[in-house]
């Protein structure tokens, strides 16, 4: 395997591992958070599904952002090697790819706010 492919694979694996750990932490914390919110008039089953959906949205968004950054970053480094004056444009493209994770986090926060 070429070194560039090895780094890209390592980045994708690390991002996937981070997404899985974050999702597992939120899913495992769901019963404790549901017990904390038991004073509210929301059904505990609904709370569990809400916490799980918030965890899945954050985890999948992080996974997608990691894949996007890996693909865009690889292409960006190739473009910068040929034309260094493209740095500003490349930085914007990588930033847009990273924004996917922020959108997932916002969706998770909106789901948790809706639960009460």
One Martini backbone bead per residue (centre of mass of N, CA, C, O) as a GRO file, in nm:
protein
  116
    1UNK     BB    1   0.098   0.036   0.022
    2UNK     BB    2   0.076   0.352  -0.002
    3UNK     BB    3   0.136   0.616   0.200
    4UNK     BB    4  -0.118   0.783   0.125
    5UNK     BB    5  -0.320   0.552   0.177
    6UNK     BB    6  -0.244   0.501   0.470
    7UNK     BB    7  -0.328   0.779   0.581
    8UNK     BB    8  -0.620   0.769   0.485
    9UNK     BB    9  -0.697   0.511   0.638
   10UNK     BB   10  -0.624   0.618   0.919
   11UNK     BB   11  -0.828   0.854   0.918
   12UNK     BB   12  -1.085   0.687   0.876
   13UNK     BB   13  -1.051   0.505   1.125
   14UNK     BB   14  -1.037   0.730   1.339
   15UNK     BB   15  -1.313   0.854   1.273
   16UNK     BB   16  -1.481   0.599   1.317
   17UNK     BB   17  -1.397   0.557   1.612
   18UNK     BB   18  -1.506   0.825   1.717
   19UNK     BB   19  -1.800   0.781   1.632
   20UNK     BB   20  -1.847   0.520   1.794
   21UNK     BB   21  -1.778   0.629   2.076
   22UNK     BB   22  -1.985   0.859   2.082
   23UNK     BB   23  -2.234   0.685   2.034
   24UNK     BB   24  -2.194   0.493   2.275
   25UNK     BB   25  -2.199   0.708   2.496
   26UNK     BB   26  -2.486   0.813   2.436
   27UNK     BB   27  -2.633   0.541   2.464
   28UNK     BB   28  -2.531   0.476   2.757
   29UNK     BB   29  -2.650   0.758   2.873
   30UNK     BB   30  -2.959   0.742   2.829
   31UNK     BB   31  -3.073   0.622   3.098
   32UNK     BB   32  -2.968   0.848   3.281
   33UNK     BB   33  -3.106   1.080   3.127
   34UNK     BB   34  -3.392   0.963   3.153
   35UNK     BB   35  -3.400   0.965   3.464
   36UNK     BB   36  -3.359   1.271   3.490
   37UNK     BB   37  -3.623   1.322   3.291
   38UNK     BB   38  -3.872   1.188   3.462
   39UNK     BB   39  -4.026   1.448   3.551
   40UNK     BB   40  -4.127   1.445   3.296
   41UNK     BB   41  -4.400   1.378   3.051
   42UNK     BB   42  -4.214   1.171   2.913
   43UNK     BB   43  -4.159   0.896   2.763
   44UNK     BB   44  -3.898   0.676   2.798
   45UNK     BB   45  -3.901   0.565   2.508
   46UNK     BB   46  -3.872   0.839   2.370
   47UNK     BB   47  -3.606   0.916   2.501
   48UNK     BB   48  -3.436   0.686   2.392
   49UNK     BB   49  -3.482   0.752   2.090
   50UNK     BB   50  -3.374   1.040   2.107
   51UNK     BB   51  -3.086   0.973   2.202
   52UNK     BB   52  -3.019   0.782   1.970
   53UNK     BB   53  -3.062   0.989   1.739
   54UNK     BB   54  -2.849   1.188   1.836
   55UNK     BB   55  -2.611   0.991   1.821
   56UNK     BB   56  -2.638   0.914   1.521
   57UNK     BB   57  -2.611   1.197   1.399
   58UNK     BB   58  -2.329   1.256   1.512
   59UNK     BB   59  -2.178   1.003   1.411
   60UNK     BB   60  -2.242   1.019   1.102
   61UNK     BB   61  -2.132   1.305   1.062
   62UNK     BB   62  -1.840   1.236   1.146
   63UNK     BB   63  -1.796   1.021   0.934
   64UNK     BB   64  -1.854   1.197   0.683
   65UNK     BB   65  -1.641   1.415   0.745
   66UNK     BB   66  -1.395   1.232   0.740
   67UNK     BB   67  -1.427   1.141   0.448
   68UNK     BB   68  -1.429   1.423   0.318
   69UNK     BB   69  -1.151   1.515   0.423
   70UNK     BB   70  -0.989   1.290   0.294
   71UNK     BB   71  -1.063   1.355  -0.001
   72UNK     BB   72  -1.006   1.664  -0.007
   73UNK     BB   73  -0.719   1.660   0.115
   74UNK     BB   74  -0.586   1.497  -0.106
   75UNK     BB   75  -0.654   1.692  -0.339
   76UNK     BB   76  -0.530   1.946  -0.210
   77UNK     BB   77  -0.235   1.850  -0.199
   78UNK     BB   78  -0.209   1.813  -0.504
   79UNK     BB   79  -0.273   2.108  -0.579
   80UNK     BB   80  -0.048   2.246  -0.401
   81UNK     BB   81   0.196   2.114  -0.544
   82UNK     BB   82   0.136   2.272  -0.818
   83UNK     BB   83  -0.044   2.525  -0.666
   84UNK     BB   84   0.011   2.739  -0.403
   85UNK     BB   85  -0.215   2.971  -0.468
   86UNK     BB   86  -0.467   2.768  -0.364
   87UNK     BB   87  -0.497   2.781  -0.051
   88UNK     BB   88  -0.766   2.932   0.004
   89UNK     BB   89  -0.957   2.741  -0.155
   90UNK     BB   90  -0.878   2.481  -0.007
   91UNK     BB   91  -0.961   2.571   0.277
   92UNK     BB   92  -1.261   2.598   0.212
   93UNK     BB   93  -1.315   2.304   0.127
   94UNK     BB   94  -1.234   2.175   0.397
   95UNK     BB   95  -1.434   2.339   0.571
   96UNK     BB   96  -1.691   2.225   0.438
   97UNK     BB   97  -1.638   1.932   0.522
   98UNK     BB   98  -1.636   1.995   0.835
   99UNK     BB   99  -1.936   2.105   0.855
  100UNK     BB  100  -2.089   1.836   0.879
  101UNK     BB  101  -2.042   1.792   1.184
  102UNK     BB  102  -2.189   2.047   1.279
  103UNK     BB  103  -2.467   1.971   1.171
  104UNK     BB  104  -2.499   1.716   1.345
  105UNK     BB  105  -2.480   1.865   1.616
  106UNK     BB  106  -2.727   2.046   1.573
  107UNK     BB  107  -2.931   1.818   1.544
  108UNK     BB  108  -2.883   1.699   1.824
  109UNK     BB  109  -2.964   1.951   1.984
  110UNK     BB  110  -3.253   1.968   1.871
  111UNK     BB  111  -3.345   1.696   1.978
  112UNK     BB  112  -3.284   1.749   2.282
  113UNK     BB  113  -3.469   2.000   2.303
  114UNK     BB  114  -3.737   1.851   2.228
  115UNK     BB  115  -3.738   1.662   2.486
  116UNK     BB  116  -3.669   1.872   2.746
   0.00000   0.00000   0.00000
